[in-house]
Amino acid sequence: MVAAGLAAGVGAAIAAPPEPAERAPAVVRLADGSSVPLRQWSLSYEYFRWPQGGAQTDGTAARREGSELWVGKKTVPLKGATLQIEYDTVERERDVDGETRKVKVPSPRALKLVAAGKATTLKVEPPHRELMAPGVDKKLMVVARSLDLRGESLTGTKMDFCLLSYSTLVECGEGPEHQVLQVEFP
């Protein structure tokens, strides 16, 4: 009787479906020449919502995770693709040693998606509200703030890379060690 129970347990263990394999890491290439592989990665769209006609101070920030690039109303699959971020240099005011000064900083001007040997140029355009916040009450204002790539390094350190800013309230990668030039997706 015990042997039959053990045999049934072994048979159940053998018949169990295998665990899904972990997705291969995405590789982030930075302007300082370094690269970082990210495991368990996702694209994280940060947005802000507040009541229509109300003050933004009454609003809340939220995020939506995904594995596809959202440009306007378009959903762009990234499997096996390389996303390149092309920059212009713009002047911004910054507080430097207690003084407001104009400094030159990189600002994304276009995205280039290379997939299956074909390059496609995409505008830097915030995602449509229905992609970021599906089902959110139409009486709420929804504004995109940023697109981040989140994941963990091969040693398990949680990491976030700001890829795009859709708002003046968020600045991405002003220094070369934080400026993402390219992401290679598995």
N, C-alpha and C positions, 0 to 999 in steps of 0.2 A: 504494500500500500504506500509506504514512504517512498520506495523506488519509483512507483508510478507518478507520485506527486513531483519528485525531483525531475523525472523525465519530462513531465508536462511543463515544468518551469523552464527547463533547458530548451525545449521546443519553442516555447513562447519567446524566449530571448533570441533565439535564432531567427524566428519569423518576424521580429520587430523591424520596421523600416529603418534604414541607416539615417544617421543625423545628416542634415544638409551640410555640405562643405562650406567653409567660410569663404566669402567673396575675396578675390585677390585684392591686394592693396592698390590704392590710387597713388600716383607719385606726383608730389607738388614740387615745382621748380621755382626758386626764388631769384630775385634780381642780384643777390650777392653771390650767386653761383652755386649755392647749396641746394640739395634736394632732400625731401622728406617723404618716405613711404607712409601712407595712412591706412591702417586696417579699420574695418567696421565703419567705413566712412558714410557720410550722408551730406546732402546739400541742405542747408538750413536757411529758410527765408524768414527774416524778421520783419514784422509789420506792426503798425500802431493803429488802434481803432478807438473812436470816440463818438458820442452821440451827435448826429447831424444838428447843426445850429448851436451846439454846446461848445464849451472850451476844451482845448486839447488837454488841459490839466486834468480833465475828468476821464481821460482815456487810459488804456492799458496796452502794454507791449505784449506781443505773442509771437510764436514761431510755428512754422510748418516744415517738417522734414520730408525729403524726397530723394530720389536718385536721378531725376531728370532736370534739365535746364528749362526754366520757364522764361520766355521772352514775350512780353505782351500777352496775347491769348494763345501763343504757340507753346507746345510741349516738345522739347527736343531730347531724344534719347541719347545717352552718353556712353553706352556700352561699347568698348573698344575704340573710343574716340579720344582725341587730344584737344583740349580747350586752351587756346592761346588768348591772352589778354594784351591788347595793344594800347599803349599809353601816349598821351600828350603831356607836356609840362604846363601847368597853370600857376598863376600867382594867388596865394591865399594870405590872409592876415593871421599871424600867430603871435602869442605872447612869448617873447624871447628875453630872458633876464629882466622881467618886469616891464618891458617895453613892447608895444604893438609894432610888429615889423611885417613887411611883405616878404614871403619866402616862396620859392618855386617848389611845387610838389607834383608828383605824378597823378594823373587823372585818367581813368579808363575811357577810351574813345570808341573802341570796337572790340568785338569778340571774333575770333576765327576758330571755327570748328573743323578739324581734320578727321574724317572718318572714311574708311574704305578707299583711301587714296584721293579723296575729293575734299577740297577746302571750300567752306562756306563762311562768308562774313555775315555776322549778326550785329544789329544795333544793341547798344547798352540801353535796354528798355525795361522798366519795372514790370513784374508779373501782374496780370489782371487780377482783380480782387477775388474772382471765383476760383482761381487756382490757389491763391494764398489762404483764403478764408471761405471755403465753400459753405453755403448754408447760413452765413452770418446775416443777421437782420439787415435789410436794405436801408434801415434808418440809421445805421452806423457808418461813419466815414472809415475807410480802410486805406492806409498809405504804406507802401513798401519802404523799408529803411535800409536793409542790407541783405546780401547773399553771402553766407559763410560756408566753408567746407569744414566739417567736424569729423573727428575720428580719433584714433589713438596710434601712437608711434609703435614701432615693432617691440619696444620695451614696455608698452602699456601706458605711457603717459598720454593723458587726454589733451588734444590739441584742437584749436580753432584757427582757421585762416580766413580773413575777410577778403572775399574775391571782388565784390562790387558794392558800392554805396549808391543808394537811390535817393539819398537825402543829405542836406548839408549838416544834419545832426550827427552823421556817422562818417568818419574818415577811415579809409583803408590804406594800409601799407605805405606810409610815407617814407619809411626808411627801407633800404635795399634788403635788409634781413627779414622784412615783413611783406615786401611787395611781391605778389604772386605773378609770375610771367606765364606759367603754363601748368596744366594739370593733365596727366595721362591717366585715363580711366580704364580699368580692366575690361 
